[in-house]
């Protein structure tokens, strides 16, 4: 009973951290990128201001879009939010741990990206189609590398859940190996592709 209560409390803290600190992380990355380029960059809290400004705006729907156009952003937001809830941030044993299967996470990533691409294609303009094609090209490379990375972790830990793999690493059941080096290189490639566009 106490373990379940602690898991619920940890999940609530995890949820608050994920949604509360995500804009701050974007601000830190943007500021660091600007500093590396020799510029001042925006303040750390600028993403919070941008988010507040975007929430006040009204939706613009192209004339060529169908009724599905209104649904795609909600699908993207839902898939991304569920993914954020499934990946442990500071504690293992969250209430969502049994659901944090790697194949589920990759499917959620693909659903979010697919909904974004469909929204871009549905506008009927060349710019939206070009953006969707660019997103599909990045997806082609990153999803394959991410799948290889995931399969490496699953084979080393003998469990498909993020929580189980993290526990195996924490407890020292998985030592250093060549495959971990390749997995780390694949993770760097995916991170560079996802953040450097």
Buried (B, 14 or more C-beta within 10 A) or exposed (E): EEEEEBBEEBBEBBBEEBEEEBBEEBBEEBBEEEEEEEEEBBEBEBBBEBEEEEEEEEEEEEEEBEEEBEEBEEBBEBBBBBBBBBBBBEBBBBBBBEBBBBEBBBEBBBBBBBBBBBBBBBBEEEEBBEBBEEBBEBBEEBBEBBBEBBBBBBEBBEBBBBBBBBBBBEEEEBEEEEEBEEBEEBBEBBEEBEEEE
